[in-house]
Amino acid sequence: MSDSVEGQETLKRARSFIFNSARLLDRMRFVYHFEHGSREDVIRALEPYQNRDGGFGQALEPDMRCPDSQPVTTEMAISLLKEVGGWDSKLVPALLAYLEKLTLPGGGFPRATTAVNHYGHAPWWATEEDDIPSLNPTGKIVGLLLSSPLRQQLCDQDWIQAHLAFLWQMLEGSRPGDYHDGEQWLVFLANAPDSERAASLYPVLDEWLSSPGVIERDPHAVGYVQKVLDYAPTPESYAYRFVTKDEAELHLDELQKQQQADGGWLISWPAVSAASEQEWRGYVTINHLLTLRAYGRL
């Protein structure tokens, strides 16, 4: 880990932003990752976002102000549990019960439910029907669950088998359409129980990742584009093989330059509200710090 003056200054400024402006959950994530905090404190901060049905809502995903449980919001909660190794927490049994109930006939989770329409939300989350299965977030949810110590017991359950059938049907004979599709492919294939079947799809994924315009190489590009560090937030990321070391270093330089005067980072898409923007900024600031540390910049 680098102890450079620049890296320490980046972390010091980010710490000020996190404790001044981020929600409790991201303050606890910061303490966990950078100040030897406990995973239990992160899990306790995540708990209020879990609803009685076991799913997660309450604007944990800041672009959905909906208090009701939503598939993508629950995916975010699962990602956070993985981040801190919280698979044995008391949140998990009810979460799994919610996901089993949410499973559509034939497998797949809906992208969102119509409950989202009754509260502030980003326009891309507007939803007309509750029962349309979607690759996003099914691939990532199933992949994350299968990356956990719960893998074997889950593989024996009918609802997981239904999702597996749905995901193979979605992936075979297609290719990712955008970054968010690519995330579903990457997380699912890395953890799919049929490794030979997964191996047959990696050439499709590789061809897509190699295609011009998929990974944005320009570190100065603006707007909602996904750049080198979005695809490869650590050198261990699968997509890292599709970028050069020089490209990664250029993007790391630019990422550090983009730290704002208040110590946080901005988001690259229009926020639903002032609260939404501030919540996202705390979340992405932690993620950027983790990337900088993974590449030895902190």
Secondary structure, DSSP 8 states (H G I E B T S, - for coil): ----HHHHHHHHHHHHHHHHHS-HHHHHHHHHHHS---HHHHHHHHGGGB-TTS-B-TTSSTTB---S--HHHHHHHHHHHHHHT-TTSTTHHHHHHHHHHH--TTS-EES--GGGGGS-B-GGG--S-S--EEHHHHHHHHHHHHTSTTHHHHHTSHHHHHHHHHHHHHHTT----SHHHHHHHHHHHHH-S-HHHHHTTHHHHHHHHHSTTTSB--TT--SS--BHHHH-SSTTSGGGGGS-HHHHHHHHHHHHHT--TTS----SS--SSHHHHHHHHHHHHHHHHHHHHHTT--
